[in-house]
Amino acid sequence: MLIPINKTCNKRGEITMKKVISFEWTVPEVVFGDDFKEEDLRKRVQEGVVLSLFKEGKISSGLAAEMLRISRREFLDLLYRKGLPYFDFDEEELEKEFTAFEELKQILKEKKGRH
């Protein structure tokens, strides 16, 4: 499925419109050294916002990667470099995942035994 450049897919696979956001920010010069590059700051701000949205569960890893114009694998690497978890389960959610995994393992074992 091709998605027009001004649209994207949300977590439910629905096509939604994109919005362009721009703003000005006055930052004291003392914050930056002689090698300051505005593009580096823009990238850091974008990464910070996208990582925050991902941590809050508002966007998927795929959409996060798309927003940063990187591959999903590169986004997972970014999470690792920043020390952020891909999964953030509480104890109850983790137990449910393990139970589902064990049930799936049993189903696959039974199917394999029938062949």
N, C-alpha and C positions, 0 to 999 in steps of 0.2 A: 504494500500500500504506500503510495507516495503522498506525503503531507505537504501542502503548500508552505512556503518559507515563513509566512506570517501566522502559521498555526502550529500546534503541537498536540501530543496525546497526553492525557492525564493518567493517573494510576488505574483508572477503570477502562482505559483504552478509548475514551471519548476524545474527539478532536476539539480543541479549544483554541481561541485566539491568543496571540502573543501581544504583549505591550512593550513599547520601548520606554525605558525610564532613564532620564538624564537629570543631573543636578550639579550645582556648583558647590564647592567646599573650600573655604579659606583655611589654609593650614600654615602655621608659622614656619618660616624658612629654617629655623634652628632644628626642626625635626629631621631635616634631610641633609645629607652630605653633598659633596661636590659631584658625586656620581649618581645623583638622584635622577630617576627616569619616571615621568608621569605614568607611562604604561605599566610599570611595575606596581605602582600604587593602585592603579585601576584594577589590575589583576588580583592584588591582595584583597581589595574591598569586595570584588565579585566573589572570590573564593570564600571569604568570611560569611557573606550573605547566603550563598548556596549551601555551605556546610551547616549553617544555622537552620535553614529551612529543612535540610535533610534530617538533622538531629531531632527536630520537632515533629518529624513524620509528615510534613506537608508535601514533600516531593519524593519521588523514587530515585534510586541511584542512576537509573537511565536518564531521567529528566535532568538530574543534577549534572550529569556528564554533558548532556546536550546544551544546557545553559552555559557551561564553561567552555564549550566547543572542544571537548576532549572525548576520548573513547571511554566506555564504561570501565574498562580495565584500568585506564589511567586514573579514573575517579577513585576506584578501590585502592590504588596505590597512594593517592592523595590522603585518603582516610587513614591508611597505615602510617604514612609519614607524620600526620598530625596527631597520631595516637588516639584516633576516634574509632569506636567499634562499628562494624557493619551491622551486626545484630545487637540489639539492646533489650534483652529479655529480662523480666523479673523471674524469680524462682518458679512461680506457678506457670508462667508461659514456657519456660525452659522445660519443665516437667512434661507439659503437654506435647512439646516438640519431640522429646525423647520417647514418649508413649507412642506417638504417631509413627516415629521411625521404627520402633520395635514391631508394631502392627504391620507396617509395610514389609519389613524384613520377613515376617512370618508368612505373609501372603505370597511373596516371591519364592520363598522356600517351598511352599505347598505347590505352586504352579510348576516349579522346576521338577518336583517329585512326580508329577503326572506325565511328564514327557519322557 
